[in-house]
Amino acid sequence: MRVVVDLNRCQGYAQCAFLAPDAFAMHGEEALLYDGQPDDTRRLDVLRAEAACPVKAITVEGAGAAWATEGAGVSDGG
């Protein structure tokens, strides 16, 4: 799994840090730190964080991401 965050789009709402603290953390009030290749055991948390981002700054790439999202009860908006 690969995580990419568009730091120009990120507004620091920190929903990702609440939902997947092993993969995302706020540094100060506005700077986001993130693990670009979190452990697969964190997949569900990371996908929930991606779905919760109000500005859609997070992209999760990797095989099985769509299946895991459906299994998590997370909608892709479609």
All heavy atoms as TSV, in Angstrom:
chain	resi	resn	atom	element	x	y	z
A	1	MET	N	N	0.846	-1.166	0.000
A	1	MET	CA	C	0.000	0.000	0.000
A	1	MET	C	C	0.898	1.236	0.000
A	1	MET	O	O	1.916	1.287	0.687
A	1	MET	CB	C	-0.880	-0.050	1.258
A	1	MET	CG	C	-1.621	1.199	1.562
A	1	MET	SD	S	-2.788	1.074	2.931
A	1	MET	CE	C	-1.801	0.441	4.244
A	2	ARG	N	N	0.497	2.210	-0.766
A	2	ARG	CA	C	1.241	3.467	-0.856
A	2	ARG	C	C	0.276	4.614	-0.586
A	2	ARG	O	O	-0.820	4.654	-1.141
A	2	ARG	CB	C	1.846	3.606	-2.247
A	2	ARG	CG	C	2.629	4.874	-2.434
A	2	ARG	CD	C	3.382	4.846	-3.781
A	2	ARG	NE	N	4.067	6.101	-3.971
A	2	ARG	CZ	C	3.782	6.966	-4.943
A	2	ARG	NH1	N	2.844	6.694	-5.816
A	2	ARG	NH2	N	4.446	8.084	-5.042
A	3	VAL	N	N	0.682	5.531	0.264
A	3	VAL	CA	C	-0.131	6.688	0.609
A	3	VAL	C	C	0.538	7.941	0.056
A	3	VAL	O	O	1.743	8.121	0.219
A	3	VAL	CB	C	-0.288	6.816	2.139
A	3	VAL	CG1	C	-1.035	8.083	2.496
A	3	VAL	CG2	C	-0.987	5.596	2.705
A	4	VAL	N	N	-0.257	8.772	-0.597
A	4	VAL	CA	C	0.224	10.046	-1.101
A	4	VAL	C	C	-0.716	11.128	-0.579
A	4	VAL	O	O	-1.935	10.983	-0.664
A	4	VAL	CB	C	0.242	10.078	-2.650
A	4	VAL	CG1	C	0.686	11.435	-3.161
A	4	VAL	CG2	C	1.131	8.975	-3.197
A	5	VAL	N	N	-0.143	12.184	-0.025
A	5	VAL	CA	C	-0.935	13.316	0.449
A	5	VAL	C	C	-0.550	14.546	-0.355
A	5	VAL	O	O	0.635	14.879	-0.464
A	5	VAL	CB	C	-0.716	13.579	1.950
A	5	VAL	CG1	C	-1.512	14.798	2.400
A	5	VAL	CG2	C	-1.104	12.362	2.775
A	6	ASP	N	N	-1.543	15.203	-0.925
A	6	ASP	CA	C	-1.323	16.460	-1.625
A	6	ASP	C	C	-1.231	17.545	-0.553
A	6	ASP	O	O	-2.249	18.019	-0.043
A	6	ASP	CB	C	-2.475	16.733	-2.593
A	6	ASP	CG	C	-2.295	18.010	-3.390
A	6	ASP	OD1	O	-1.490	18.886	-2.975
A	6	ASP	OD2	O	-2.973	18.151	-4.423
A	7	LEU	N	N	-0.016	17.902	-0.188
A	7	LEU	CA	C	0.191	18.853	0.902
A	7	LEU	C	C	-0.233	20.267	0.535
A	7	LEU	O	O	-0.442	21.097	1.421
A	7	LEU	CB	C	1.649	18.813	1.363
A	7	LEU	CG	C	2.068	17.466	1.969
A	7	LEU	CD1	C	3.561	17.459	2.272
A	7	LEU	CD2	C	1.263	17.160	3.223
A	8	ASN	N	N	-0.400	20.545	-0.744
A	8	ASN	CA	C	-0.934	21.841	-1.162
A	8	ASN	C	C	-2.438	21.907	-0.937
A	8	ASN	O	O	-2.980	22.979	-0.701
A	8	ASN	CB	C	-0.616	22.126	-2.630
A	8	ASN	CG	C	0.856	22.362	-2.851
A	8	ASN	OD1	O	1.486	23.091	-2.092
A	8	ASN	ND2	N	1.412	21.734	-3.861
A	9	ARG	N	N	-3.091	20.767	-0.994
A	9	ARG	CA	C	-4.536	20.694	-0.784
A	9	ARG	C	C	-4.890	20.541	0.695
A	9	ARG	O	O	-5.912	21.035	1.141
A	9	ARG	CB	C	-5.095	19.522	-1.583
A	9	ARG	CG	C	-6.594	19.373	-1.454
A	9	ARG	CD	C	-7.095	18.261	-2.326
A	9	ARG	NE	N	-7.223	18.810	-3.662
A	9	ARG	CZ	C	-7.787	18.196	-4.666
A	9	ARG	NH1	N	-8.260	16.987	-4.519
A	9	ARG	NH2	N	-7.873	18.759	-5.842
A	10	CYS	N	N	-4.042	19.862	1.448
A	10	CYS	CA	C	-4.292	19.601	2.869
A	10	CYS	C	C	-4.489	20.916	3.622
A	10	CYS	O	O	-3.697	21.843	3.489
A	10	CYS	CB	C	-3.124	18.821	3.478
A	10	CYS	SG	S	-3.296	18.531	5.253
A	11	GLN	N	N	-5.547	20.970	4.429
A	11	GLN	CA	C	-5.854	22.169	5.213
A	11	GLN	C	C	-5.634	21.966	6.709
A	11	GLN	O	O	-5.972	22.827	7.512
A	11	GLN	CB	C	-7.307	22.599	4.961
A	11	GLN	CG	C	-7.577	23.006	3.528
A	11	GLN	CD	C	-6.805	24.261	3.146
A	11	GLN	OE1	O	-6.910	25.277	3.814
A	11	GLN	NE2	N	-6.025	24.183	2.081
A	12	GLY	N	N	-5.115	20.814	7.099
A	12	GLY	CA	C	-4.804	20.565	8.496
A	12	GLY	C	C	-5.999	20.258	9.375
A	12	GLY	O	O	-5.963	20.505	10.579
A	13	TYR	N	N	-7.065	19.699	8.814
A	13	TYR	CA	C	-8.239	19.343	9.613
A	13	TYR	C	C	-7.945	18.190	10.572
A	13	TYR	O	O	-8.641	17.998	11.542
A	13	TYR	CB	C	-9.425	18.970	8.709
A	13	TYR	CG	C	-9.996	20.148	7.969
A	13	TYR	CD1	C	-9.780	20.296	6.605
A	13	TYR	CD2	C	-10.739	21.116	8.629
A	13	TYR	CE1	C	-10.308	21.376	5.912
A	13	TYR	CE2	C	-11.262	22.199	7.944
A	13	TYR	CZ	C	-11.047	22.322	6.582
A	13	TYR	OH	O	-11.561	23.391	5.906
A	14	ALA	N	N	-6.934	17.391	10.274
A	14	ALA	CA	C	-6.414	16.318	11.135
A	14	ALA	C	C	-7.355	15.133	11.317
A	14	ALA	O	O	-7.156	14.335	12.229
A	14	ALA	CB	C	-5.992	16.877	12.498
A	15	GLN	N	N	-8.348	14.979	10.474
A	15	GLN	CA	C	-9.210	13.798	10.565
A	15	GLN	C	C	-8.392	12.527	10.371
A	15	GLN	O	O	-8.619	11.522	11.035
A	15	GLN	CB	C	-10.343	13.872	9.535
A	15	GLN	CG	C	-11.306	15.022	9.764
A	15	GLN	CD	C	-11.932	14.959	11.139
A	15	GLN	OE1	O	-12.512	13.954	11.523
A	15	GLN	NE2	N	-11.802	16.031	11.893
A	16	CYS	N	N	-7.417	12.583	9.484
A	16	CYS	CA	C	-6.559	11.426	9.230
A	16	CYS	C	C	-5.760	11.048	10.475
A	16	CYS	O	O	-5.607	9.866	10.787
A	16	CYS	CB	C	-5.630	11.687	8.058
A	16	CYS	SG	S	-4.593	13.168	8.254
A	17	ALA	N	N	-5.266	12.039	11.192
A	17	ALA	CA	C	-4.464	11.772	12.388
A	17	ALA	C	C	-5.306	11.135	13.493
A	17	ALA	O	O	-4.803	10.321	14.269
A	17	ALA	CB	C	-3.823	13.065	12.888
A	18	PHE	N	N	-6.583	11.472	13.557
A	18	PHE	CA	C	-7.477	10.855	14.545
A	18	PHE	C	C	-7.798	9.411	14.165
A	18	PHE	O	O	-7.872	8.537	15.021
A	18	PHE	CB	C	-8.781	11.643	14.676
A	18	PHE	CG	C	-8.610	12.979	15.328
A	18	PHE	CD1	C	-8.870	14.134	14.628
A	18	PHE	CD2	C	-8.176	13.090	16.648
A	18	PHE	CE1	C	-8.704	15.380	15.223
A	18	PHE	CE2	C	-8.014	14.325	17.245
A	18	PHE	CZ	C	-8.278	15.477	16.533
A	19	LEU	N	N	-8.004	9.169	12.867
A	19	LEU	CA	C	-8.437	7.847	12.414
A	19	LEU	C	C	-7.293	6.861	12.195
A	19	LEU	O	O	-7.489	5.658	12.317
A	19	LEU	CB	C	-9.251	7.989	11.125
A	19	LEU	CG	C	-10.587	8.697	11.306
A	19	LEU	CD1	C	-11.184	9.073	9.964
A	19	LEU	CD2	C	-11.547	7.820	12.098
A	20	ALA	N	N	-6.126	7.354	11.851
A	20	ALA	CA	C	-4.976	6.476	11.587
A	20	ALA	C	C	-3.712	7.106	12.176
A	20	ALA	O	O	-2.809	7.523	11.446
A	20	ALA	CB	C	-4.826	6.238	10.091
A	21	PRO	N	N	-3.633	7.189	13.502
A	21	PRO	CA	C	-2.499	7.863	14.131
A	21	PRO	C	C	-1.147	7.191	13.887
A	21	PRO	O	O	-0.111	7.840	14.042
A	21	PRO	CB	C	-2.865	7.865	15.620
A	21	PRO	CG	C	-3.843	6.758	15.784
A	21	PRO	CD	C	-4.590	6.681	14.479
A	22	ASP	N	N	-1.146	5.927	13.488
A	22	ASP	CA	C	0.105	5.252	13.168
A	22	ASP	C	C	0.655	5.677	11.807
A	22	ASP	O	O	1.826	5.458	11.515
A	22	ASP	CB	C	-0.074	3.737	13.179
A	22	ASP	CG	C	-0.371	3.195	14.564
A	22	ASP	OD1	O	-0.030	3.873	15.553
A	22	ASP	OD2	O	-0.937	2.098	14.656
A	23	ALA	N	N	-0.203	6.275	10.982
A	23	ALA	CA	C	0.208	6.659	9.635
A	23	ALA	C	C	0.266	8.172	9.431
A	23	ALA	O	O	1.008	8.646	8.577
A	23	ALA	CB	C	-0.739	6.046	8.609
A	24	PHE	N	N	-0.529	8.929	10.210
A	24	PHE	CA	C	-0.608	10.375	10.046
A	24	PHE	C	C	-0.437	11.063	11.390
A	24	PHE	O	O	-0.948	10.593	12.397
A	24	PHE	CB	C	-1.978	10.782	9.479
A	24	PHE	CG	C	-2.320	10.134	8.171
A	24	PHE	CD1	C	-3.063	8.965	8.131
A	24	PHE	CD2	C	-1.911	10.698	6.974
A	24	PHE	CE1	C	-3.391	8.368	6.933
A	24	PHE	CE2	C	-2.226	10.097	5.763
A	24	PHE	CZ	C	-2.959	8.939	5.746
A	25	ALA	N	N	0.245	12.197	11.394
A	25	ALA	CA	C	0.418	12.972	12.622
A	25	ALA	C	C	0.541	14.447	12.271
A	25	ALA	O	O	1.130	14.801	11.243
A	25	ALA	CB	C	1.654	12.517	13.387
A	26	MET	N	N	-0.007	15.275	13.118
A	26	MET	CA	C	0.139	16.710	12.938
A	26	MET	C	C	1.397	17.168	13.658
A	26	MET	O	O	1.668	16.751	14.781
A	26	MET	CB	C	-1.080	17.455	13.489
A	26	MET	CG	C	-2.372	17.152	12.751
A	26	MET	SD	S	-2.324	17.494	10.979
A	26	MET	CE	C	-2.119	19.264	10.961
A	27	HIS	N	N	2.156	18.007	12.997
A	27	HIS	CA	C	3.355	18.606	13.587
A	27	HIS	C	C	3.036	20.096	13.727
A	27	HIS	O	O	2.976	20.807	12.731
A	27	HIS	CB	C	4.561	18.376	12.686
A	27	HIS	CG	C	5.823	18.958	13.226
A	27	HIS	ND1	N	6.464	18.435	14.325
A	27	HIS	CD2	C	6.551	20.020	12.830
A	27	HIS	CE1	C	7.536	19.153	14.574
A	27	HIS	NE2	N	7.622	20.118	13.679
A	28	GLY	N	N	2.782	20.511	14.938
A	28	GLY	CA	C	2.307	21.870	15.139
A	28	GLY	C	C	0.834	21.938	14.791
A	28	GLY	O	O	0.114	20.942	14.881
A	29	GLU	N	N	0.384	23.095	14.369
A	29	GLU	CA	C	-1.041	23.269	14.076
A	29	GLU	C	C	-1.404	23.009	12.626
A	29	GLU	O	O	-2.564	22.780	12.315
A	29	GLU	CB	C	-1.486	24.677	14.471
A	29	GLU	CG	C	-1.432	24.906	15.972
A	29	GLU	CD	C	-1.962	26.267	16.350
A	29	GLU	OE1	O	-2.716	26.861	15.569
A	29	GLU	OE2	O	-1.608	26.722	17.443
A	30	GLU	N	N	-0.427	23.042	11.720
A	30	GLU	CA	C	-0.770	22.944	10.309
A	30	GLU	C	C	0.022	21.929	9.502
A	30	GLU	O	O	-0.413	21.529	8.438
A	30	GLU	CB	C	-0.633	24.316	9.643
A	30	GLU	CG	C	-1.611	25.321	10.186
A	30	GLU	CD	C	-1.496	26.661	9.474
A	30	GLU	OE1	O	-0.788	26.740	8.454
A	30	GLU	OE2	O	-2.112	27.612	9.950
A	31	ALA	N	N	1.181	21.504	9.959
A	31	ALA	CA	C	2.036	20.623	9.166
A	31	ALA	C	C	1.677	19.157	9.406
A	31	ALA	O	O	1.653	18.689	10.539
A	31	ALA	CB	C	3.497	20.856	9.501
A	32	LEU	N	N	1.408	18.446	8.332
A	32	LEU	CA	C	1.079	17.025	8.402
A	32	LEU	C	C	2.312	16.186	8.102
A	32	LEU	O	O	3.009	16.415	7.109
A	32	LEU	CB	C	-0.024	16.675	7.402
A	32	LEU	CG	C	-0.407	15.202	7.328
A	32	LEU	CD1	C	-1.122	14.781	8.614
A	32	LEU	CD2	C	-1.277	14.928	6.118
A	33	LEU	N	N	2.584	15.232	8.960
A	33	LEU	CA	C	3.606	14.222	8.716
A	33	LEU	C	C	2.878	12.926	8.431
A	33	LEU	O	O	1.862	12.624	9.073
A	33	LEU	CB	C	4.498	14.058	9.943
A	33	LEU	CG	C	5.194	15.312	10.456
A	33	LEU	CD1	C	5.941	14.994	11.750
A	33	LEU	CD2	C	6.157	15.839	9.415
A	34	TYR	N	N	3.376	12.136	7.481
A	34	TYR	CA	C	2.701	10.873	7.179
A	34	TYR	C	C	3.688	9.828	6.699
A	34	TYR	O	O	4.749	10.129	6.188
A	34	TYR	CB	C	1.576	11.076	6.161
A	34	TYR	CG	C	2.027	11.396	4.759
A	34	TYR	CD1	C	2.093	10.398	3.795
A	34	TYR	CD2	C	2.363	12.688	4.390
A	34	TYR	CE1	C	2.492	10.684	2.498
A	34	TYR	CE2	C	2.763	12.989	3.103
A	34	TYR	CZ	C	2.819	11.977	2.166
A	34	TYR	OH	O	3.216	12.262	0.879
A	35	ASP	N	N	3.286	8.576	6.901
A	35	ASP	CA	C	4.061	7.421	6.465
A	35	ASP	C	C	3.576	7.055	5.065
A	35	ASP	O	O	2.419	6.666	4.890
A	35	ASP	CB	C	3.828	6.267	7.445
A	35	ASP	CG	C	4.611	5.018	7.096
A	35	ASP	OD1	O	5.247	4.971	6.029
A	35	ASP	OD2	O	4.583	4.084	7.918
A	36	GLY	N	N	4.423	7.163	4.081
A	36	GLY	CA	C	4.049	6.881	2.700
A	36	GLY	C	C	3.833	5.407	2.397
A	36	GLY	O	O	3.208	5.070	1.396
A	37	GLN	N	N	4.317	4.537	3.279
A	37	GLN	CA	C	4.129	3.097	3.103
A	37	GLN	C	C	3.794	2.458	4.454
A	37	GLN	O	O	4.606	1.705	5.007
A	37	GLN	CB	C	5.364	2.462	2.486
A	37	GLN	CG	C	5.613	2.938	1.078
A	37	GLN	CD	C	6.782	2.227	0.432
A	37	GLN	OE1	O	7.778	1.928	1.064
A	37	GLN	NE2	N	6.633	1.950	-0.851
A	38	PRO	N	N	2.601	2.748	4.967
A	38	PRO	CA	C	2.238	2.172	6.263
A	38	PRO	C	C	2.073	0.659	6.180
A	38	PRO	O	O	1.827	0.104	5.102
A	38	PRO	CB	C	0.911	2.850	6.595
A	38	PRO	CG	C	0.347	3.249	5.277
A	38	PRO	CD	C	1.530	3.549	4.406
A	39	ASP	N	N	2.220	0.013	7.304
A	39	ASP	CA	C	2.068	-1.433	7.394
A	39	ASP	C	C	0.663	-1.833	6.942
A	39	ASP	O	O	-0.314	-1.130	7.213
A	39	ASP	CB	C	2.303	-1.863	8.850
A	39	ASP	CG	C	2.377	-3.355	8.973
A	39	ASP	OD1	O	3.462	-3.921	8.783
A	39	ASP	OD2	O	1.324	-3.958	9.269
A	40	ASP	N	N	0.551	-2.956	6.254
A	40	ASP	CA	C	-0.751	-3.412	5.768
A	40	ASP	C	C	-1.750	-3.690	6.883
A	40	ASP	O	O	-2.950	-3.703	6.634
A	40	ASP	CB	C	-0.596	-4.661	4.891
A	40	ASP	CG	C	-0.188	-4.302	3.470
A	40	ASP	OD1	O	-0.345	-3.127	3.078
A	40	ASP	OD2	O	0.289	-5.194	2.754
A	41	THR	N	N	-1.284	-3.877	8.096
A	41	THR	CA	C	-2.220	-4.076	9.204
A	41	THR	C	C	-2.981	-2.786	9.510
A	41	THR	O	O	-4.008	-2.831	10.183
A	41	THR	CB	C	-1.498	-4.555	10.483
A	41	THR	OG1	O	-0.552	-3.556	10.886
A	41	THR	CG2	C	-0.788	-5.880	10.254
A	42	ARG	N	N	-2.530	-1.671	8.987
A	42	ARG	CA	C	-3.190	-0.367	9.196
A	42	ARG	C	C	-4.088	-0.002	8.027
A	42	ARG	O	O	-4.637	1.079	7.969
A	42	ARG	CB	C	-2.144	0.730	9.389
A	42	ARG	CG	C	-1.162	0.428	10.474
A	42	ARG	CD	C	-1.576	0.746	11.909
A	42	ARG	NE	N	-2.943	0.680	12.281
A	42	ARG	CZ	C	-3.445	-0.145	13.225
A	42	ARG	NH1	N	-2.675	-0.984	13.838
A	42	ARG	NH2	N	-4.713	-0.111	13.533
A	43	ARG	N	N	-4.232	-0.909	7.065
A	43	ARG	CA	C	-4.979	-0.622	5.830
A	43	ARG	C	C	-6.372	-0.050	6.086
A	43	ARG	O	O	-6.750	0.979	5.519
A	43	ARG	CB	C	-5.086	-1.879	4.960
A	43	ARG	CG	C	-5.835	-1.633	3.656
A	43	ARG	CD	C	-5.921	-2.894	2.813
A	43	ARG	NE	N	-4.601	-3.373	2.434
A	43	ARG	CZ	C	-3.931	-2.924	1.358
A	43	ARG	NH1	N	-4.451	-2.011	0.587
A	43	ARG	NH2	N	-2.748	-3.405	1.081
A	44	LEU	N	N	-7.127	-0.668	6.946
A	44	LEU	CA	C	-8.493	-0.220	7.197
A	44	LEU	C	C	-8.507	1.194	7.769
A	44	LEU	O	O	-9.282	2.047	7.329
A	44	LEU	CB	C	-9.197	-1.200	8.142
A	44	LEU	CG	C	-10.671	-0.958	8.391
A	44	LEU	CD1	C	-11.461	-0.962	7.099
A	44	LEU	CD2	C	-11.208	-2.017	9.340
A	45	ASP	N	N	-7.641	1.470	8.727
A	45	ASP	CA	C	-7.566	2.812	9.316
A	45	ASP	C	C	-7.165	3.847	8.268
A	45	ASP	O	O	-7.721	4.945	8.225
A	45	ASP	CB	C	-6.559	2.842	10.460
A	45	ASP	CG	C	-7.006	2.050	11.675
A	45	ASP	OD1	O	-8.217	1.763	11.791
A	45	ASP	OD2	O	-6.146	1.719	12.503
A	46	VAL	N	N	-6.198	3.512	7.427
A	46	VAL	CA	C	-5.730	4.435	6.400
A	46	VAL	C	C	-6.830	4.710	5.374
A	46	VAL	O	O	-7.038	5.857	4.962
A	46	VAL	CB	C	-4.448	3.901	5.720
A	46	VAL	CG1	C	-4.081	4.727	4.497
A	46	VAL	CG2	C	-3.295	3.888	6.716
A	47	LEU	N	N	-7.573	3.689	4.980
A	47	LEU	CA	C	-8.668	3.886	4.032
A	47	LEU	C	C	-9.783	4.728	4.640
A	47	LEU	O	O	-10.396	5.555	3.954
A	47	LEU	CB	C	-9.205	2.539	3.555
A	47	LEU	CG	C	-8.253	1.768	2.649
A	47	LEU	CD1	C	-8.761	0.362	2.414
A	47	LEU	CD2	C	-8.051	2.504	1.335
A	48	ARG	N	N	-10.039	4.547	5.911
A	48	ARG	CA	C	-11.032	5.391	6.586
A	48	ARG	C	C	-10.554	6.840	6.639
A	48	ARG	O	O	-11.339	7.770	6.469
A	48	ARG	CB	C	-11.307	4.856	7.986
A	48	ARG	CG	C	-12.152	3.604	7.966
A	48	ARG	CD	C	-12.430	3.100	9.353
A	48	ARG	NE	N	-13.321	1.944	9.293
A	48	ARG	CZ	C	-13.348	0.989	10.186
A	48	ARG	NH1	N	-12.541	1.029	11.243
A	48	ARG	NH2	N	-14.186	-0.016	10.067
A	49	ALA	N	N	-9.273	7.028	6.883
A	49	ALA	CA	C	-8.707	8.377	6.904
A	49	ALA	C	C	-8.821	9.027	5.525
A	49	ALA	O	O	-9.176	10.206	5.415
A	49	ALA	CB	C	-7.250	8.326	7.350
A	50	GLU	N	N	-8.540	8.263	4.487
A	50	GLU	CA	C	-8.673	8.777	3.118
A	50	GLU	C	C	-10.107	9.222	2.858
A	50	GLU	O	O	-10.353	10.319	2.346
A	50	GLU	CB	C	-8.276	7.702	2.107
A	50	GLU	CG	C	-8.497	8.116	0.663
A	50	GLU	CD	C	-8.341	6.969	-0.314
A	50	GLU	OE1	O	-8.633	5.810	0.036
A	50	GLU	OE2	O	-7.910	7.242	-1.447
A	51	ALA	N	N	-11.066	8.403	3.244
A	51	ALA	CA	C	-12.473	8.718	3.018
A	51	ALA	C	C	-12.938	9.918	3.844
A	51	ALA	O	O	-13.811	10.669	3.416
A	51	ALA	CB	C	-13.338	7.496	3.341
A	52	ALA	N	N	-12.351	10.116	5.019
A	52	ALA	CA	C	-12.779	11.186	5.918
A	52	ALA	C	C	-12.168	12.539	5.592
A	52	ALA	O	O	-12.639	13.562	6.095
A	52	ALA	CB	C	-12.439	10.816	7.356
A	53	CYS	N	N	-11.149	12.566	4.771
A	53	CYS	CA	C	-10.479	13.835	4.474
A	53	CYS	C	C	-11.453	14.782	3.774
A	53	CYS	O	O	-11.923	14.492	2.665
A	53	CYS	CB	C	-9.246	13.608	3.589
A	53	CYS	SG	S	-8.379	15.147	3.206
A	54	PRO	N	N	-11.780	15.918	4.399
A	54	PRO	CA	C	-12.785	16.810	3.817
A	54	PRO	C	C	-12.351	17.475	2.515
A	54	PRO	O	O	-13.207	17.908	1.742
A	54	PRO	CB	C	-13.026	17.855	4.911
A	54	PRO	CG	C	-11.891	17.744	5.851
A	54	PRO	CD	C	-11.304	16.372	5.699
A	55	VAL	N	N	-11.057	17.541	2.244
A	55	VAL	CA	C	-10.587	18.156	1.003
A	55	VAL	C	C	-10.019	17.129	0.029
A	55	VAL	O	O	-9.447	17.487	-0.994
A	55	VAL	CB	C	-9.561	19.283	1.284
A	55	VAL	CG1	C	-10.207	20.425	2.040
A	55	VAL	CG2	C	-8.342	18.754	2.016
A	56	LYS	N	N	-10.154	15.835	0.366
A	56	LYS	CA	C	-9.705	14.729	-0.497
A	56	LYS	C	C	-8.240	14.868	-0.880
A	56	LYS	O	O	-7.852	14.688	-2.036
A	56	LYS	CB	C	-10.587	14.605	-1.747
A	56	LYS	CG	C	-12.056	14.416	-1.426
A	56	LYS	CD	C	-12.268	13.165	-0.621
A	56	LYS	CE	C	-13.734	12.948	-0.284
A	56	LYS	NZ	N	-13.916	12.209	0.954
A	57	ALA	N	N	-7.398	15.174	0.112
A	57	ALA	CA	C	-5.967	15.346	-0.125
A	57	ALA	C	C	-5.205	14.024	-0.069
A	57	ALA	O	O	-4.045	13.979	-0.442
A	57	ALA	CB	C	-5.386	16.314	0.907
A	58	ILE	N	N	-5.851	12.958	0.402
A	58	ILE	CA	C	-5.172	11.673	0.595
A	58	ILE	C	C	-5.548	10.701	-0.517
A	58	ILE	O	O	-6.730	10.528	-0.824
A	58	ILE	CB	C	-5.550	11.054	1.950
A	58	ILE	CG1	C	-5.205	12.015	3.081
A	58	ILE	CG2	C	-4.865	9.698	2.134
A	58	ILE	CD1	C	-5.785	11.605	4.427
A	59	THR	N	N	-4.547	10.053	-1.084
A	59	THR	CA	C	-4.757	9.003	-2.079
A	59	THR	C	C	-4.051	7.749	-1.590
A	59	THR	O	O	-2.884	7.803	-1.195
A	59	THR	CB	C	-4.172	9.405	-3.445
A	59	THR	OG1	O	-4.778	10.631	-3.863
A	59	THR	CG2	C	-4.408	8.332	-4.486
A	60	VAL	N	N	-4.778	6.632	-1.594
A	60	VAL	CA	C	-4.200	5.345	-1.213
A	60	VAL	C	C	-4.114	4.494	-2.461
A	60	VAL	O	O	-5.120	4.270	-3.141
A	60	VAL	CB	C	-5.039	4.640	-0.127
A	60	VAL	CG1	C	-4.432	3.290	0.214
A	60	VAL	CG2	C	-5.166	5.510	1.110
A	61	GLU	N	N	-2.920	4.038	-2.770
A	61	GLU	CA	C	-2.691	3.202	-3.945
A	61	GLU	C	C	-2.265	1.818	-3.495
A	61	GLU	O	O	-1.652	1.661	-2.450
A	61	GLU	CB	C	-1.592	3.818	-4.810
A	61	GLU	CG	C	-1.895	5.225	-5.283
A	61	GLU	CD	C	-0.708	5.892	-5.942
A	61	GLU	OE1	O	0.417	5.371	-5.832
A	61	GLU	OE2	O	-0.903	6.950	-6.547
A	62	GLY	N	N	-2.598	0.826	-4.283
A	62	GLY	CA	C	-2.162	-0.526	-3.962
A	62	GLY	C	C	-3.275	-1.527	-4.198
A	62	GLY	O	O	-4.450	-1.200	-4.119
A	63	ALA	N	N	-2.900	-2.733	-4.482
A	63	ALA	CA	C	-3.859	-3.801	-4.755
A	63	ALA	C	C	-4.753	-4.025	-3.554
A	63	ALA	O	O	-4.295	-4.055	-2.423
A	63	ALA	CB	C	-3.124	-5.084	-5.110
A	64	GLY	N	N	-6.037	-4.173	-3.831
A	64	GLY	CA	C	-6.970	-4.502	-2.771
A	64	GLY	C	C	-7.560	-3.305	-2.057
A	64	GLY	O	O	-8.395	-3.461	-1.186
A	65	ALA	N	N	-7.164	-2.086	-2.404
A	65	ALA	CA	C	-7.680	-0.913	-1.698
A	65	ALA	C	C	-9.190	-0.784	-1.879
A	65	ALA	O	O	-9.906	-0.496	-0.938
A	65	ALA	CB	C	-6.968	0.352	-2.172
A	66	ALA	N	N	-9.700	-1.021	-3.085
A	66	ALA	CA	C	-11.141	-0.884	-3.318
A	66	ALA	C	C	-11.911	-1.941	-2.539
A	66	ALA	O	O	-12.943	-1.659	-1.940
A	66	ALA	CB	C	-11.446	-1.001	-4.813
A	67	TRP	N	N	-11.410	-3.171	-2.519
A	67	TRP	CA	C	-12.078	-4.235	-1.767
A	67	TRP	C	C	-12.118	-3.902	-0.290
A	67	TRP	O	O	-13.129	-4.049	0.374
A	67	TRP	CB	C	-11.361	-5.560	-1.973
A	67	TRP	CG	C	-11.927	-6.642	-1.110
A	67	TRP	CD1	C	-13.004	-7.419	-1.393
A	67	TRP	CD2	C	-11.481	-7.042	0.181
A	67	TRP	NE1	N	-13.249	-8.283	-0.362
A	67	TRP	CE2	C	-12.330	-8.073	0.621
A	67	TRP	CE3	C	-10.447	-6.621	1.016
A	67	TRP	CZ2	C	-12.170	-8.691	1.853
A	67	TRP	CZ3	C	-10.298	-7.242	2.239
A	67	TRP	CH2	C	-11.149	-8.264	2.652
A	68	ALA	N	N	-11.008	-3.425	0.251
A	68	ALA	CA	C	-10.939	-3.105	1.676
A	68	ALA	C	C	-11.871	-1.958	2.016
A	68	ALA	O	O	-12.469	-1.934	3.084
A	68	ALA	CB	C	-9.504	-2.776	2.079
A	69	THR	N	N	-12.017	-0.985	1.112
A	69	THR	CA	C	-12.918	0.131	1.350
A	69	THR	C	C	-14.354	-0.364	1.432
A	69	THR	O	O	-15.097	0.015	2.324
A	69	THR	CB	C	-12.788	1.186	0.218
A	69	THR	OG1	O	-11.448	1.643	0.196
A	69	THR	CG2	C	-13.727	2.344	0.442
A	70	GLU	N	N	-14.748	-1.246	0.524
A	70	GLU	CA	C	-16.105	-1.791	0.553
A	70	GLU	C	C	-16.321	-2.573	1.833
A	70	GLU	O	O	-17.361	-2.477	2.474
A	70	GLU	CB	C	-16.331	-2.699	-0.666
A	70	GLU	CG	C	-16.369	-1.941	-1.958
A	70	GLU	CD	C	-16.358	-2.858	-3.170
A	70	GLU	OE1	O	-16.454	-4.085	-2.986
A	70	GLU	OE2	O	-16.237	-2.348	-4.287
A	71	GLY	N	N	-15.339	-3.353	2.240
A	71	GLY	CA	C	-15.459	-4.142	3.450
A	71	GLY	C	C	-15.515	-3.289	4.699
A	71	GLY	O	O	-16.037	-3.698	5.734
A	72	ALA	N	N	-15.013	-2.062	4.624
A	72	ALA	CA	C	-15.003	-1.166	5.779
A	72	ALA	C	C	-16.288	-0.374	5.885
A	72	ALA	O	O	-16.477	0.387	6.818
A	72	ALA	CB	C	-13.814	-0.205	5.674
A	73	GLY	N	N	-17.178	-0.524	4.891
A	73	GLY	CA	C	-18.405	0.246	4.912
A	73	GLY	C	C	-18.169	1.685	4.505
A	73	GLY	O	O	-18.930	2.571	4.839
A	74	VAL	N	N	-17.111	1.929	3.746
A	74	VAL	CA	C	-16.773	3.268	3.303
A	74	VAL	C	C	-17.204	3.401	1.854
A	74	VAL	O	O	-16.870	2.577	1.019
A	74	VAL	CB	C	-15.242	3.530	3.426
A	74	VAL	CG1	C	-14.888	4.890	2.876
A	74	VAL	CG2	C	-14.805	3.369	4.873
A	75	SER	N	N	-17.939	4.459	1.559
A	75	SER	CA	C	-18.420	4.677	0.209
A	75	SER	C	C	-17.418	5.470	-0.595
A	75	SER	O	O	-16.747	6.363	-0.067
A	75	SER	CB	C	-19.756	5.449	0.252
A	75	SER	OG	O	-20.138	5.813	-1.034
A	76	ASP	N	N	-17.323	5.167	-1.887
A	76	ASP	CA	C	-16.444	5.942	-2.759
A	76	ASP	C	C	-17.192	7.103	-3.394
A	76	ASP	O	O	-16.693	7.783	-4.259
A	76	ASP	CB	C	-15.802	5.047	-3.823
A	76	ASP	CG	C	-16.826	4.475	-4.786
A	76	ASP	OD1	O	-18.024	4.766	-4.647
A	76	ASP	OD2	O	-16.412	3.726	-5.688
A	77	GLY	N	N	-18.443	7.317	-2.933
A	77	GLY	CA	C	-19.221	8.425	-3.431
A	77	GLY	C	C	-19.995	8.099	-4.697
A	77	GLY	O	O	-20.716	8.908	-5.232
A	78	GLY	N	N	-19.855	6.877	-5.201
A	78	GLY	CA	C	-20.500	6.525	-6.464
A	78	GLY	C	C	-21.711	5.708	-6.347
A	78	GLY	O	O	-22.314	5.336	-5.437
